[in-house]
Amino acid sequence: MRKEIKIKNQIDELDHVAAFVEQIGEELGLDMELQMNLNLVLEEMVTNVIFYAYPQGTEAEIELVAECDGKELAFVLSDQGEEFDPTLKEDTDMDVNPAERDLGGMGIFIVKNIMNKVTYQRLEGRNLLTMKKEIKK
């Protein structure tokens, strides 16, 4: 299976991402908990691109590709925004009181804890964030 969507870098486009995940979940017969977790992962990462990858007011396209070989589901999030590797961000220290933590960082922490593998590369002016999840059939 291979599916892809292209969305604008606008927050209301997250509805399309949620529908994309739901469609994939139904097609692959994924349980609701996994679908919700995948939606959370993609919502976090797409939101980061929308808010931080481009100067405010810049219209751009974000591409999301999903591929599944029956054992592993992979998502590749691609944009032409500012180069940023979220995998280099230090994990949030969960022992620190949430009120005293620095802002940011929870999204990638959540992604790393839900997905089995998260990698980043910059290729031909594009950010490519690959997020893989083993699925049980």
Disulfide bonds with the S-S distance in Angstrom:
none
